[in-house]
Each structure stands twice: as C-alpha cells, then as structure tokens.
Amino acid sequence: MSYPDTLRYTKDHEWIRLEGNIATVGITDFAQRELGDIVFVEVETVGKKLNANDVFGTVEAVKTVSDLYLPVSGTITELNPALANAPELVNTDPYGEGWMIKMTVDNPADVDSLLDAAAYEAITG
C-alpha cells in the first residue's frame, strides 16, 4: 500500500493535503481496501464549520457504512462532484481523483500534529 509523504494522516484513516489554509481530505489506500467496493459517498456538511474529529460524512461500501472524521477544525467548502457518478474513484485513486472534500482550515499548524506517512504505516502494519 502507498502512503504519500506529502500528506498527513489520522488514526481513523483519513488523509489531508494542505495548500495555504485550504485542505483536501480523503480516505487512505488502507481504508478503501478494508471497506471494499465504494458505492456511495455522502457529505451533507458543505458550508458548515466543524471541529477536528467531528463526523463530516459517510462512505458506503457494498457490505458496510463508515463515518468520515474531519482531521482538523475548519469549514467544509466543497464535495468532490465526480463522486456522485463515480464513487469507485475512492478505490481506484484514493489520493488523487478520489478525494472527498475541500475545506478552509482554522489553524494550518494543526495539520503538523497529524501522523506522517511513516507513523501512519506503522499503525496499519
């Protein structure tokens, strides 16, 4: 499995890429493999300000539904529009076209407290 060094990770298997105070968030390669075939991504929090670890949506696979947790505090600004017609992008390209949300981060320094690729790989085995 791959864990890009340019991202930060949570113990709940979300990743975050920060550019200024705008972040892109998705689930990791490990998470999508554990879930199996993704059939639906639901995010009803666009426009809402949430705290770190708040549930921002759900991802539905063939056999299960899993909550999605926000890595850092901020406001959800966008849901990946491609996921409406192609939720399988989460499986085929979890760090690229399969991203889930964009958000404005309250404190960009909070991202530094998340796991780096090596630490995330250590907890996933």
The first five atom37 places (N, CA, C, CB, O) and aatype in JSON, in Angstrom:
{
  "aatype": [12, 15, 18, 14, 3, 16, 10, 1, 18, 16, 11, 3, 8, 6, 17, 9, 1, 10, 6, 7, 2, 9, 0, 16, 19, 7, 9, 16, 3, 13, 0, 5, 1, 6, 10, 7, 3, 9, 19, 13, 19, 6, 19, 6, 16, 19, 7, 11, 11, 10, 2, 0, 2, 3, 19, 13, 7, 16, 19, 6, 0, 19, 11, 16, 19, 15, 3, 10, 18, 10, 14, 19, 15, 7, 16, 9, 16, 6, 10, 2, 14, 0, 10, 0, 2, 0, 14, 6, 10, 19, 2, 16, 3, 14, 18, 7, 6, 7, 17, 12, 9, 11, 12, 16, 19, 3, 2, 14, 0, 3, 19, 3, 15, 10, 10, 3, 0, 0, 0, 18, 6, 0, 9, 16, 7],
  "atom_mask": [
    [1, 1, 1, 1, 1],
    [1, 1, 1, 1, 1],
    [1, 1, 1, 1, 1],
    [1, 1, 1, 1, 1],
    [1, 1, 1, 1, 1],
    [1, 1, 1, 1, 1],
    [1, 1, 1, 1, 1],
    [1, 1, 1, 1, 1],
    [1, 1, 1, 1, 1],
    [1, 1, 1, 1, 1],
    [1, 1, 1, 1, 1],
    [1, 1, 1, 1, 1],
    [1, 1, 1, 1, 1],
    [1, 1, 1, 1, 1],
    [1, 1, 1, 1, 1],
    [1, 1, 1, 1, 1],
    [1, 1, 1, 1, 1],
    [1, 1, 1, 1, 1],
    [1, 1, 1, 1, 1],
    [1, 1, 1, 0, 1],
    [1, 1, 1, 1, 1],
    [1, 1, 1, 1, 1],
    [1, 1, 1, 1, 1],
    [1, 1, 1, 1, 1],
    [1, 1, 1, 1, 1],
    [1, 1, 1, 0, 1],
    [1, 1, 1, 1, 1],
    [1, 1, 1, 1, 1],
    [1, 1, 1, 1, 1],
    [1, 1, 1, 1, 1],
    [1, 1, 1, 1, 1],
    [1, 1, 1, 1, 1],
    [1, 1, 1, 1, 1],
    [1, 1, 1, 1, 1],
    [1, 1, 1, 1, 1],
    [1, 1, 1, 0, 1],
    [1, 1, 1, 1, 1],
    [1, 1, 1, 1, 1],
    [1, 1, 1, 1, 1],
    [1, 1, 1, 1, 1],
    [1, 1, 1, 1, 1],
    [1, 1, 1, 1, 1],
    [1, 1, 1, 1, 1],
    [1, 1, 1, 1, 1],
    [1, 1, 1, 1, 1],
    [1, 1, 1, 1, 1],
    [1, 1, 1, 0, 1],
    [1, 1, 1, 1, 1],
    [1, 1, 1, 1, 1],
    [1, 1, 1, 1, 1],
    [1, 1, 1, 1, 1],
    [1, 1, 1, 1, 1],
    [1, 1, 1, 1, 1],
    [1, 1, 1, 1, 1],
    [1, 1, 1, 1, 1],
    [1, 1, 1, 1, 1],
    [1, 1, 1, 0, 1],
    [1, 1, 1, 1, 1],
    [1, 1, 1, 1, 1],
    [1, 1, 1, 1, 1],
    [1, 1, 1, 1, 1],
    [1, 1, 1, 1, 1],
    [1, 1, 1, 1, 1],
    [1, 1, 1, 1, 1],
    [1, 1, 1, 1, 1],
    [1, 1, 1, 1, 1],
    [1, 1, 1, 1, 1],
    [1, 1, 1, 1, 1],
    [1, 1, 1, 1, 1],
    [1, 1, 1, 1, 1],
    [1, 1, 1, 1, 1],
    [1, 1, 1, 1, 1],
    [1, 1, 1, 1, 1],
    [1, 1, 1, 0, 1],
    [1, 1, 1, 1, 1],
    [1, 1, 1, 1, 1],
    [1, 1, 1, 1, 1],
    [1, 1, 1, 1, 1],
    [1, 1, 1, 1, 1],
    [1, 1, 1, 1, 1],
    [1, 1, 1, 1, 1],
    [1, 1, 1, 1, 1],
    [1, 1, 1, 1, 1],
    [1, 1, 1, 1, 1],
    [1, 1, 1, 1, 1],
    [1, 1, 1, 1, 1],
    [1, 1, 1, 1, 1],
    [1, 1, 1, 1, 1],
    [1, 1, 1, 1, 1],
    [1, 1, 1, 1, 1],
    [1, 1, 1, 1, 1],
    [1, 1, 1, 1, 1],
    [1, 1, 1, 1, 1],
    [1, 1, 1, 1, 1],
    [1, 1, 1, 1, 1],
    [1, 1, 1, 0, 1],
    [1, 1, 1, 1, 1],
    [1, 1, 1, 0, 1],
    [1, 1, 1, 1, 1],
    [1, 1, 1, 1, 1],
    [1, 1, 1, 1, 1],
    [1, 1, 1, 1, 1],
    [1, 1, 1, 1, 1],
    [1, 1, 1, 1, 1],
    [1, 1, 1, 1, 1],
    [1, 1, 1, 1, 1],
    [1, 1, 1, 1, 1],
    [1, 1, 1, 1, 1],
    [1, 1, 1, 1, 1],
    [1, 1, 1, 1, 1],
    [1, 1, 1, 1, 1],
    [1, 1, 1, 1, 1],
    [1, 1, 1, 1, 1],
    [1, 1, 1, 1, 1],
    [1, 1, 1, 1, 1],
    [1, 1, 1, 1, 1],
    [1, 1, 1, 1, 1],
    [1, 1, 1, 1, 1],
    [1, 1, 1, 1, 1],
    [1, 1, 1, 1, 1],
    [1, 1, 1, 1, 1],
    [1, 1, 1, 1, 1],
    [1, 1, 1, 1, 1],
    [1, 1, 1, 1, 1],
    [1, 1, 1, 0, 1]
  ],
  "atom_positions": [
    [[0.84, -1.18, 0.0], [0.0, 0.0, 0.0], [0.88, 1.24, 0.0], [-0.95, 0.0, 1.21], [2.02, 1.22, 0.47]],
    [[0.32, 2.3, -0.53], [1.12, 3.52, -0.62], [0.58, 4.59, 0.33], [1.13, 4.05, -2.06], [-0.63, 4.72, 0.53]],
    [[1.52, 5.33, 0.9], [1.19, 6.45, 1.78], [2.1, 7.61, 1.39], [1.36, 6.05, 3.3], [3.23, 7.7, 1.86]],
    [[1.61, 8.51, 0.53], [2.46, 9.62, 0.07], [3.02, 10.45, 1.22], [1.68, 10.52, -0.88], [2.31, 10.78, 2.17]],
    [[4.31, 10.79, 1.11], [4.98, 11.6, 2.12], [4.47, 13.02, 2.18], [6.46, 11.61, 1.86], [4.71, 13.72, 3.17]],
    [[3.77, 13.48, 1.14], [3.29, 14.86, 1.08], [1.98, 15.06, 1.85], [3.09, 15.27, -0.36], [1.49, 16.18, 1.96]],
    [[1.43, 13.97, 2.38], [0.16, 14.05, 3.1], [0.36, 13.82, 4.58], [-0.84, 13.02, 2.54], [1.41, 13.34, 5.01]],
    [[-0.66, 14.17, 5.36], [-0.72, 13.82, 6.79], [-1.92, 12.91, 6.97], [-0.83, 15.1, 7.71], [-2.84, 12.91, 6.15]],
    [[-1.91, 12.11, 8.05], [-2.9, 11.06, 8.23], [-3.47, 11.07, 9.64], [-2.28, 9.7, 7.92], [-2.84, 11.56, 10.58]],
    [[-4.69, 10.5, 9.77], [-5.3, 10.34, 11.08], [-5.34, 8.85, 11.43], [-6.73, 10.96, 11.12], [-5.21, 7.99, 10.55]],
    [[-5.52, 8.56, 12.69], [-5.68, 7.16, 13.13], [-6.99, 6.57, 12.62], [-5.63, 7.07, 14.67], [-7.16, 5.35, 12.6]],
    [[-7.92, 7.45, 12.19], [-9.2, 7.0, 11.64], [-9.13, 6.79, 10.12], [-10.29, 8.0, 11.96], [-10.15, 6.53, 9.48]],
    [[-7.92, 6.9, 9.55], [-7.64, 6.57, 8.15], [-8.07, 7.63, 7.14], [-8.32, 5.29, 7.81], [-8.35, 7.3, 5.98]],
    [[-8.13, 8.89, 7.57], [-8.3, 9.98, 6.63], [-6.92, 10.56, 6.32], [-9.26, 11.07, 7.19], [-6.0, 10.48, 7.13]],
    [[-6.8, 11.15, 5.13], [-5.58, 11.88, 4.79], [-5.96, 13.33, 4.52], [-4.86, 11.25, 3.55], [-7.11, 13.65, 4.22]],
    [[-4.96, 14.21, 4.63], [-5.17, 15.63, 4.38], [-3.97, 16.2, 3.65], [-5.43, 16.39, 5.7], [-2.82, 15.9, 3.98]],
    [[-4.25, 17.04, 2.64], [-3.21, 17.76, 1.9], [-3.5, 19.24, 2.07], [-3.18, 17.34, 0.37], [-4.58, 19.7, 1.71]],
    [[-2.55, 19.98, 2.61], [-2.74, 21.39, 2.91], [-2.02, 22.26, 1.89], [-2.24, 21.71, 4.32], [-0.84, 22.05, 1.59]],
    [[-2.73, 23.26, 1.35], [-2.16, 24.26, 0.46], [-2.63, 25.61, 0.98], [-2.58, 24.03, -1.05], [-3.76, 26.02, 0.73]],
    [[-1.74, 26.3, 1.69], [-2.13, 27.54, 2.38], [-3.05, 27.2, 3.52], [0.0, 0.0, 0.0], [-2.67, 26.45, 4.42]],
    [[-4.28, 27.73, 3.5], [-5.24, 27.35, 4.54], [-6.39, 26.51, 3.94], [-5.81, 28.61, 5.23], [-7.41, 26.3, 4.59]],
    [[-6.2, 26.03, 2.7], [-7.18, 25.17, 2.04], [-6.65, 23.74, 2.06], [-7.45, 25.64, 0.57], [-5.51, 23.48, 1.69]],
    [[-7.49, 22.83, 2.49], [-7.08, 21.43, 2.58], [-8.0, 20.55, 1.76], [-7.06, 20.96, 4.05], [-9.2, 20.82, 1.63]],
    [[-7.43, 19.5, 1.21], [-8.17, 18.46, 0.54], [-8.1, 17.23, 1.45], [-7.6, 18.15, -0.9], [-7.05, 16.93, 2.01]],
    [[-9.24, 16.53, 1.59], [-9.34, 15.4, 2.52], [-9.94, 14.2, 1.8], [-10.19, 15.77, 3.77], [-10.83, 14.34, 0.97]],
    [[-9.43, 13.02, 2.13], [-9.98, 11.77, 1.6], [-9.67, 10.64, 2.56], [0.0, 0.0, 0.0], [-9.22, 10.87, 3.68]],
    [[-9.93, 9.41, 2.12], [-9.57, 8.26, 2.94], [-8.35, 7.58, 2.32], [-10.76, 7.26, 3.07], [-8.1, 7.69, 1.12]],
    [[-7.61, 6.87, 3.15], [-6.35, 6.28, 2.72], [-6.56, 5.02, 1.89], [-5.5, 5.96, 3.92], [-7.65, 4.45, 1.84]],
    [[-5.49, 4.61, 1.25], [-5.48, 3.37, 0.48], [-5.84, 2.21, 1.41], [-4.08, 3.14, -0.17], [-6.6, 1.32, 1.01]],
    [[-5.31, 2.2, 2.63], [-5.63, 1.16, 3.6], [-7.14, 1.12, 3.88], [-4.86, 1.4, 4.92], [-7.74, 0.05, 3.87]],
    [[-7.74, 2.29, 4.11], [-9.17, 2.36, 4.43], [-10.03, 1.86, 3.28], [-9.57, 3.79, 4.78], [-10.98, 1.1, 3.51]],
    [[-9.72, 2.26, 2.06], [-10.56, 1.84, 0.94], [-10.44, 0.34, 0.72], [-10.17, 2.59, -0.33], [-11.41, -0.3, 0.32]],
    [[-9.26, -0.23, 0.97], [-9.1, -1.69, 0.82], [-9.89, -2.45, 1.89], [-7.61, -2.08, 0.91], [-10.5, -3.48, 1.62]],
    [[-9.88, -1.9, 3.11], [-10.63, -2.53, 4.2], [-12.14, -2.46, 3.95], [-10.3, -1.85, 5.54], [-12.87, -3.41, 4.25]],
    [[-12.61, -1.35, 3.39], [-14.04, -1.18, 3.13], [-14.52, -2.01, 1.95], [-14.34, 0.28, 2.87], [-15.64, -2.52, 1.96]],
    [[-13.68, -2.15, 0.95], [-14.1, -2.84, -0.27], [-14.66, -1.86, -1.28], [0.0, 0.0, 0.0], [-14.36, -0.67, -1.23]],
    [[-15.49, -2.35, -2.18], [-16.01, -1.52, -3.26], [-16.91, -0.4, -2.73], [-16.78, -2.37, -4.26], [-17.95, -0.65, -2.14]],
    [[-16.47, 0.85, -2.97], [-17.23, 2.03, -2.53], [-18.38, 2.26, -3.51], [-16.31, 3.29, -2.44], [-18.17, 2.31, -4.72]],
    [[-19.59, 2.39, -2.97], [-20.76, 2.59, -3.82], [-21.41, 3.97, -3.64], [-21.78, 1.51, -3.56], [-22.22, 4.38, -4.47]],
    [[-21.06, 4.68, -2.55], [-21.7, 5.98, -2.31], [-20.89, 6.75, -1.27], [-23.16, 5.8, -1.84], [-20.42, 6.18, -0.29]],
    [[-20.73, 8.05, -1.5], [-20.11, 8.95, -0.53], [-21.14, 10.04, -0.24], [-18.75, 9.56, -1.07], [-21.61, 10.72, -1.15]],
    [[-21.47, 10.2, 1.03], [-22.46, 11.21, 1.43], [-21.81, 12.24, 2.35], [-23.66, 10.54, 2.13], [-21.25, 11.9, 3.39]],
    [[-21.9, 13.49, 1.94], [-21.4, 14.6, 2.73], [-22.47, 15.68, 2.7], [-20.02, 15.14, 2.18], [-22.72, 16.3, 1.67]],
    [[-23.1, 15.91, 3.85], [-24.14, 16.93, 3.96], [-23.69, 18.1, 4.82], [-25.42, 16.33, 4.53], [-24.51, 18.83, 5.36]],
    [[-22.36, 18.27, 4.94], [-21.82, 19.3, 5.82], [-21.16, 20.44, 5.05], [-20.81, 18.68, 6.76], [-20.49, 21.28, 5.66]],
    [[-21.34, 20.5, 3.73], [-20.75, 21.6, 2.96], [-21.32, 22.92, 3.48], [-21.04, 21.43, 1.42], [-22.53, 23.08, 3.63]],
    [[-20.41, 23.86, 3.75], [-20.8, 25.16, 4.29], [-20.81, 25.2, 5.81], [0.0, 0.0, 0.0], [-21.03, 26.26, 6.4]],
    [[-20.57, 24.07, 6.45], [-20.61, 24.02, 7.91], [-19.21, 24.05, 8.5], [-21.35, 22.76, 8.39], [-18.26, 23.51, 7.95]],
    [[-19.12, 24.71, 9.66], [-17.88, 24.75, 10.43], [-17.92, 23.58, 11.42], [-17.69, 26.13, 11.17], [-18.87, 23.44, 12.19]],
    [[-16.87, 22.76, 11.39], [-16.8, 21.58, 12.26], [-15.47, 21.56, 13.0], [-16.98, 20.28, 11.44], [-14.5, 22.2, 12.59]],
    [[-15.45, 20.82, 14.09], [-14.22, 20.64, 14.87], [-13.49, 19.39, 14.42], [-14.54, 20.56, 16.37], [-14.07, 18.5, 13.8]],
    [[-12.21, 19.34, 14.74], [-11.43, 18.14, 14.46], [-12.12, 16.94, 15.09], [-9.96, 18.29, 15.0], [-12.64, 17.03, 16.2]],
    [[-12.13, 15.83, 14.38], [-12.73, 14.56, 14.8], [-14.25, 14.52, 14.72], [-12.32, 14.26, 16.2], [-14.86, 13.5, 15.05]],
    [[-14.89, 15.61, 14.27], [-16.33, 15.57, 14.02], [-16.59, 14.74, 12.76], [-16.91, 17.01, 13.87], [-15.75, 14.69, 11.86]],
    [[-17.74, 14.09, 12.7], [-18.13, 13.35, 11.51], [-18.56, 14.35, 10.44], [-19.29, 12.34, 11.83], [-19.44, 15.18, 10.67]],
    [[-17.92, 14.26, 9.26], [-18.3, 15.18, 8.17], [-19.1, 14.48, 7.08], [-17.06, 15.81, 7.58], [-19.61, 15.14, 6.17]],
    [[-19.21, 13.16, 7.16], [-19.97, 12.42, 6.15], [-19.84, 10.93, 6.37], [0.0, 0.0, 0.0], [-19.33, 10.47, 7.4]],
    [[-20.3, 10.17, 5.38], [-20.19, 8.72, 5.44], [-19.76, 8.19, 4.08], [-21.53, 8.07, 5.88], [-19.98, 8.82, 3.04]],
    [[-19.15, 7.04, 4.11], [-18.79, 6.33, 2.9], [-19.45, 4.96, 2.97], [-17.22, 6.21, 2.73], [-19.34, 4.25, 3.97]],
    [[-20.14, 4.6, 1.9], [-20.86, 3.34, 1.87], [-20.17, 2.38, 0.91], [-22.34, 3.55, 1.46], [-19.93, 2.7, -0.26]],
    [[-19.86, 1.21, 1.43], [-19.31, 0.14, 0.61], [-20.38, -0.92, 0.46], [-18.0, -0.46, 1.25], [-21.47, -0.8, 1.03]],
    [[-20.09, -1.95, -0.3], [-21.08, -3.0, -0.57], [-21.61, -3.6, 0.73], [-20.47, -4.09, -1.44], [-22.8, -3.88, 0.85]],
    [[-20.71, -3.79, 1.73], [-21.11, -4.5, 2.94], [-21.21, -3.65, 4.19], [-20.16, -5.59, 3.19], [-21.63, -4.15, 5.24]],
    [[-20.85, -2.36, 4.13], [-20.81, -1.57, 5.35], [-20.92, -0.07, 5.05], [-19.53, -1.85, 6.12], [-20.72, 0.37, 3.91]],
    [[-21.24, 0.7, 6.08], [-21.22, 2.16, 6.02], [-20.27, 2.62, 7.11], [-22.67, 2.79, 6.19], [-20.32, 2.12, 8.24]],
    [[-19.41, 3.57, 6.79], [-18.42, 4.04, 7.75], [-18.45, 5.56, 7.83], [-17.02, 3.55, 7.36], [-18.59, 6.24, 6.81]],
    [[-18.33, 6.1, 9.04], [-18.26, 7.54, 9.23], [-16.93, 8.08, 8.75], [-18.49, 7.9, 10.71], [-15.92, 7.38, 8.77]],
    [[-16.94, 9.34, 8.32], [-15.74, 10.05, 7.91], [-15.49, 11.15, 8.94], [-15.89, 10.65, 6.47], [-16.4, 11.91, 9.27]],
    [[-14.26, 11.23, 9.45], [-13.93, 12.16, 10.51], [-13.01, 13.27, 10.0], [-13.27, 11.43, 11.68], [-12.05, 13.01, 9.28]],
    [[-13.31, 14.5, 10.39], [-12.52, 15.64, 9.97], [-11.17, 15.64, 10.68], [-13.28, 16.95, 10.24], [-11.12, 15.55, 11.91]],
    [[-10.06, 15.74, 9.94], [-8.74, 15.7, 10.57], [-8.42, 16.91, 11.44], [-7.69, 15.57, 9.52], [-7.76, 16.78, 12.47]],
    [[-8.88, 18.1, 11.02], [-8.63, 19.35, 11.75], [-9.89, 20.21, 11.69], [-7.4, 20.12, 11.16], [-10.78, 19.97, 10.87]],
    [[-9.97, 21.2, 12.54], [-11.13, 22.09, 12.56], [-11.14, 23.02, 11.35], [-11.14, 22.92, 13.85], [-10.09, 23.46, 10.88]],
    [[-12.36, 23.3, 10.86], [-12.49, 24.21, 9.75], [-13.87, 24.14, 9.14], [0.0, 0.0, 0.0], [-14.79, 23.53, 9.7]],
    [[-14.01, 24.76, 7.97], [-15.3, 24.83, 7.28], [-15.23, 24.04, 5.98], [-15.7, 26.29, 7.0], [-14.32, 24.24, 5.17]],
    [[-16.19, 23.13, 5.8], [-16.26, 22.33, 4.58], [-16.72, 23.26, 3.45], [-17.24, 21.1, 4.76], [-17.75, 23.91, 3.56]],
    [[-15.95, 23.31, 2.37], [-16.29, 24.22, 1.27], [-16.75, 23.5, 0.01], [-15.1, 25.07, 0.95], [-17.42, 24.1, -0.84]],
    [[-16.39, 22.22, -0.13], [-16.71, 21.54, -1.39], [-16.7, 20.03, -1.21], [-15.71, 21.94, -2.48], [-15.88, 19.48, -0.46]],
    [[-17.62, 19.37, -1.9], [-17.63, 17.92, -2.03], [-17.14, 17.61, -3.43], [-19.07, 17.3, -1.76], [-17.53, 18.3, -4.38]],
    [[-16.32, 16.61, -3.58], [-15.82, 16.22, -4.9], [-17.01, 15.85, -5.78], [-14.82, 15.02, -4.79], [-17.65, 14.83, -5.54]],
    [[-17.33, 16.66, -6.81], [-18.51, 16.4, -7.63], [-18.41, 15.1, -8.44], [-18.73, 17.56, -8.58], [-19.43, 14.52, -8.8]],
    [[-17.21, 14.64, -8.72], [-17.04, 13.42, -9.51], [-17.55, 12.18, -8.77], [-15.57, 13.23, -9.87], [-17.9, 11.19, -9.4]],
    [[-17.6, 12.24, -7.44], [-18.01, 11.06, -6.66], [-19.49, 10.75, -6.8], [-17.68, 11.27, -5.19], [-19.91, 9.62, -6.54]],
    [[-20.29, 11.71, -7.21], [-21.73, 11.49, -7.38], [-21.99, 10.41, -8.43], [-22.45, 12.79, -7.78], [-22.86, 9.56, -8.25]],
    [[-21.25, 10.44, -9.52], [-21.43, 9.47, -10.59], [-20.38, 8.38, -10.62], [-21.44, 10.17, -11.91], [-20.54, 7.37, -11.31]],
    [[-19.28, 8.56, -9.86], [-18.19, 7.59, -9.89], [-17.56, 7.42, -8.5], [-17.12, 8.01, -10.9], [-16.39, 7.76, -8.31]],
    [[-18.34, 6.9, -7.52], [-17.78, 6.74, -6.18], [-16.59, 5.77, -6.14], [-18.85, 6.26, -5.23], [-15.81, 5.79, -5.2]],
    [[-16.47, 4.93, -7.17], [-15.37, 3.98, -7.22], [-14.01, 4.66, -7.37], [-15.58, 3.01, -8.37], [-12.97, 4.02, -7.22]],
    [[-14.0, 5.98, -7.68], [-12.74, 6.71, -7.72], [-12.01, 6.64, -6.38], [-12.98, 8.17, -8.1], [-10.78, 6.71, -6.34]],
    [[-12.76, 6.5, -5.3], [-12.14, 6.36, -3.98], [-11.3, 5.08, -3.94], [-13.23, 6.33, -2.86], [-10.26, 5.06, -3.29]],
    [[-11.75, 4.03, -4.62], [-10.99, 2.77, -4.67], [-9.82, 2.85, -5.65], [-11.92, 1.63, -5.07], [-8.72, 2.4, -5.34]],
    [[-10.06, 3.43, -6.81], [-9.04, 3.39, -7.85], [-7.97, 4.46, -7.71], [-9.69, 3.53, -9.18], [-6.85, 4.26, -8.18]],
    [[-8.28, 5.58, -7.07], [-7.32, 6.68, -6.94], [-7.58, 7.46, -5.65], [-7.42, 7.63, -8.16], [-7.97, 8.62, -5.69]],
    [[-7.35, 6.81, -4.48], [-7.73, 7.43, -3.21], [-7.02, 8.75, -2.91], [-7.46, 6.48, -2.1], [-7.56, 9.59, -2.19]],
    [[-5.8, 8.95, -3.44], [-5.05, 10.18, -3.15], [-5.14, 11.21, -4.27], [-3.59, 9.84, -2.9], [-4.57, 12.3, -4.16]],
    [[-5.85, 10.88, -5.34], [-5.98, 11.8, -6.47], [-7.43, 12.12, -6.74], [0.0, 0.0, 0.0], [-8.06, 12.87, -6.0]],
    [[-7.97, 11.54, -7.81], [-9.35, 11.81, -8.23], [-10.39, 11.36, -7.21], [-9.62, 11.14, -9.55], [-11.55, 11.78, -7.29]],
    [[-10.01, 10.53, -6.25], [-10.94, 10.03, -5.25], [-11.01, 10.85, -3.97], [0.0, 0.0, 0.0], [-11.55, 10.39, -2.96]],
    [[-10.48, 12.08, -4.0], [-10.59, 12.95, -2.83], [-12.07, 13.19, -2.51], [-9.86, 14.32, -3.08], [-12.93, 13.06, -3.38]],
    [[-12.35, 13.54, -1.26], [-13.74, 13.68, -0.84], [-14.2, 15.12, -0.65], [-13.96, 12.93, 0.43], [-15.21, 15.53, -1.2]],
    [[-13.45, 15.89, 0.14], [-13.86, 17.27, 0.42], [-12.68, 18.22, 0.33], [-14.5, 17.37, 1.79], [-11.52, 17.82, 0.39]],
    [[-13.04, 19.49, 0.18], [-12.09, 20.58, 0.39], [-12.63, 21.4, 1.55], [-11.89, 21.46, -0.92], [-13.84, 21.49, 1.76]],
    [[-11.72, 21.99, 2.29], [-12.11, 22.76, 3.47], [-11.16, 23.92, 3.7], [-12.16, 21.85, 4.7], [-10.01, 23.9, 3.26]],
    [[-11.66, 24.93, 4.4], [-10.82, 26.01, 4.89], [-10.43, 25.64, 6.32], [-11.55, 27.42, 4.81], [-11.3, 25.46, 7.17]],
    [[-9.15, 25.54, 6.56], [-8.64, 25.11, 7.86], [-8.54, 26.31, 8.81], [-7.25, 24.43, 7.7], [-8.04, 27.36, 8.43]],
    [[-9.04, 26.13, 10.04], [-8.97, 27.21, 11.03], [-7.53, 27.55, 11.39], [-9.75, 26.81, 12.29], [-7.15, 28.72, 11.41]],
    [[-6.72, 26.52, 11.69], [-5.34, 26.73, 12.1], [-4.45, 25.75, 11.33], [-5.17, 26.54, 13.64], [-4.35, 24.59, 11.71]],
    [[-3.81, 26.21, 10.25], [-2.99, 25.3, 9.44], [-1.92, 24.55, 10.23], [-2.33, 26.08, 8.35], [-1.53, 23.45, 9.84]],
    [[-1.45, 25.11, 11.34], [-0.43, 24.43, 12.14], [-0.96, 23.13, 12.74], [0.06, 25.35, 13.26], [-0.18, 22.24, 13.08]],
    [[-2.29, 23.0, 12.88], [-2.87, 21.77, 13.42], [-2.54, 20.55, 12.56], [-4.38, 21.91, 13.55], [-2.46, 19.43, 13.06]],
    [[-2.34, 20.77, 11.27], [-2.04, 19.67, 10.36], [-0.71, 19.01, 10.75], [-1.99, 20.16, 8.9], [-0.54, 17.8, 10.58]],
    [[0.23, 19.81, 11.26], [1.54, 19.28, 11.64], [1.46, 18.26, 12.77], [2.44, 20.41, 12.06], [2.37, 17.45, 12.94]],
    [[0.38, 18.29, 13.56], [0.25, 17.37, 14.69], [-0.28, 16.0, 14.25], [-0.67, 17.97, 15.74], [-0.3, 15.07, 15.05]],
    [[-0.7, 15.88, 12.99], [-1.2, 14.6, 12.49], [-0.04, 13.67, 12.13], [-2.11, 14.82, 11.26], [1.12, 14.09, 12.13]],
    [[-0.36, 12.42, 11.84], [0.66, 11.43, 11.54], [1.31, 11.68, 10.19], [0.05, 10.03, 11.58], [0.64, 12.04, 9.22]],
    [[2.64, 11.49, 10.13], [3.29, 11.5, 8.83], [3.17, 10.09, 8.22], [4.8, 11.94, 8.94], [2.65, 9.18, 8.87]],
    [[3.64, 9.92, 7.0], [3.47, 8.65, 6.3], [4.07, 7.47, 7.06], [4.1, 8.73, 4.92], [3.45, 6.41, 7.14]],
    [[5.25, 7.64, 7.61], [5.91, 6.55, 8.33], [5.13, 6.16, 9.59], [7.34, 6.96, 8.72], [4.98, 4.97, 9.88]],
    [[4.64, 7.15, 10.33], [3.87, 6.87, 11.55], [2.54, 6.18, 11.2], [3.61, 8.17, 12.34], [2.11, 5.27, 11.9]],
    [[1.9, 6.63, 10.12], [0.65, 6.01, 9.7], [0.89, 4.56, 9.26], [0.0, 6.82, 8.57], [0.11, 3.67, 9.61]],
    [[1.93, 4.34, 8.51], [2.25, 2.99, 8.06], [2.54, 2.07, 9.25], [3.46, 3.01, 7.11], [2.2, 0.89, 9.22]],
    [[3.15, 2.62, 10.29], [3.46, 1.83, 11.48], [2.18, 1.35, 12.18], [4.32, 2.64, 12.46], [2.15, 0.25, 12.73]],
    [[1.11, 2.17, 12.17], [-0.1, 1.75, 12.87], [-0.98, 0.84, 12.02], [-0.89, 2.97, 13.3], [-1.85, 0.14, 12.54]],
    [[-0.76, 0.85, 10.7], [-1.58, -0.01, 9.84], [-0.9, -1.35, 9.56], [-1.87, 0.71, 8.53], [-1.5, -2.25, 8.97]],
    [[0.34, -1.46, 9.99], [1.04, -2.73, 9.82], [1.58, -2.85, 8.43], [0.0, 0.0, 0.0], [2.2, -3.86, 8.1]]
  ]
}
